[in-house]
């Protein structure tokens, strides 16, 4: 096997990582929507983090669980703009009753999980196509 084939493993591996991360988020989101507890809460503030092209904003939400505990949690994914999730906004939260820190905010992700899957899958397909074409 030529060395060129080993170089093809790099983009294929990166594509596989992106696809796997996206798939994990898709499965987690579906599981929480299907079997997680639901509660209404409020965005209490926006947390910030540094992104590749500027500041990312993460809604911090507070809600009361079905057993009466107050939970405050920051969304794992940040966005460069927040339109509908400003402080004071009422939101529906899906959470794991055993671990309320595992939660999603209804309508917040906007399909970013699928974007990871699409990007990773595309990189893998392009890599395989280039390798097949180069072999002939």
Secondary structure, DSSP 8 states (H G I E B T S, - for coil): --HHHHHHHHHHHHHHHHHHHHHHHHHHHHHHHHHSEEEEEEEEEEEEEEETTEEEEEEEEEEE-TTS-EEEEE-SS-BS--SS--TT-EEEEEEETTEEEEEEETTTSTTHHHHHHHHHHHHHHHHHHHHHHHH-
